[in-house]
Amino acid sequence: MQPLVPVVSATGKPLMPTTHRRANRLIAKGRALRRFDRGLFYIKLLDRRDGYSEPVALGIDPGSKSGAFVVRSPQHTLHSIQVEAVTWVAAAVKRRAVARRLRRSRKTPHRACRPNRRAGERRLPPSTRARWGLKVRNAQWLARY
């Protein structure tokens, strides 16, 4: 099976993907432009405002160290990627707390402490929020094509 190339209409509407061979022919004839978005190669048609599209589904495998995203139509696997999870957030939060404590212990004038404005709210831990935020951003990125 050949890998498929995402196709976007002249207005930016995502259409059904095509093969590399057909994409190269469209580019050579001047009917499409080469485009890249974060390493993803796609073509933008110049002479079509709309076209054929069928329902596709995005599958997400949320692993703890890496996650997988698969875009499938009933007939084909259109695109699949593997993404490394965000793992640096806990260390950054700890560094931030240490730096804050060091600043607060200095004998210099500083602003008065503010009460915790998020007290009583349900909130996600920063590391969980960063991991799931990455999954949401990747899903939105794949939905564009």
N, C-alpha and C positions, 0 to 999 in steps of 0.2 A: 504494500500500500504506500502510495506517495504521500508525503506531508502536504497539507493543504495551506493555502495562503489566504488570510482574511482579506475581505473586500469591503470597501466603504464607498458609498455613492458620492456624487458631486456635492450633495447637500450634507454629507456626514452620516447618513443613515447606514447602519451595518447591514450588509447583504450576505448571502451564502458564500462560503469560501470557494476558491478555485485551486487548480493544480499549479505548480511552479511553471510548467511548460506554457500553459495558457496565460498566466500572469506575465511571463517574459514576452510573449507575443503581443499582448495588449500594450506593454510598455514600449516595445520596438515600433509599433504602429502609431504611437503617440496618443493612444486612447486612455492611458492610465499613467499615474505618477508613482514612483517608488516612495515609500514612507517607512520610517522606523520610529517606534516608540518603546524605549527602554529595552532594546534588543529584539523586539518583536517586529518582523518584517511584514508589511501589508501594502496593498495597493489602493489608490484612490482613483476611481473612474472619473473621467472628465466629461463624458457625454451621456451619462445616465443619472437621472434624479431619483429614481426608485427602481426596484427590481424584485426578484424572487427571494423570499426568505421563508424559512420554516421554523417551527418551535425548536429551541435548543435548551439544554439543561446544564447547569453548572453543578458539578459534584465537588464537595470539599471534604478532605480527609484531615481533620485537625489533630495532627500529631503533637507530641510535647516538644520535640527537638526540631522537627521539620514537618511541613504540611504539604499536601498535594491538592492541585486544582485540575479538574478535567472538564472540558466543554465538549458535550456530546449532542449529536442529533440522532434521530432514530436509526440512521444508516451508518454514520461515521463518527469516529472520535476526531473532533475538529482541532483541539489543542489540549496539551497537558503540560503542566509545569510543576516543579517541586521547589518549595520556598523554605529557607532556613528560618527558624523561629527567632524572635527577639529574646536574647538572653542577658543583655547587659544592664537592664533596668534596675534590678535589685542592688547591684553594686553602685550605680549612679545615685540612687536614693540614699544609700548609706553614706556615700561621700558628701552628698549635699547636707545631710544632718550633722556630720562631723564639722564641716565648714561653718555651718550656722552656729553650732555650739562654740566654736573657736571665736567667731565674731562677737557673740553675745558675752563672752567672758572677758573681753578686752575692756580696759578701764577708759573708755572714750564715750563721748556723747553719742546717743543713737536714738532712733525713733522709739516711741512707746510701743509695747506689744499690743497686737490686735487680737481680739478674741477669735477663736476658730469659727470662721464663717460657715463651714460645712458640717458643723456638729449636728448630730441628729439625722443627717441624710444617709441614705444607703449609698455606699460607694464601692467601686471595685478597687482592689489593690493595683498600684501602678504597673506592676509586671503583667498582670492579667489583662489590664486595659491595653497595654502596648501590644501584647500577643494577638488579641482579638481585633484590635484596630488595624494591624497589618493584614489580617485575613479579610476584613471588610474592604480595605483599600485595594487589595489584589482582586477581589471579586468585582469591584466597580471598574477597575482597569480592564479586566477581561470582558465585562459587559459592553464596553465601548466598541468592541470589534466582533 
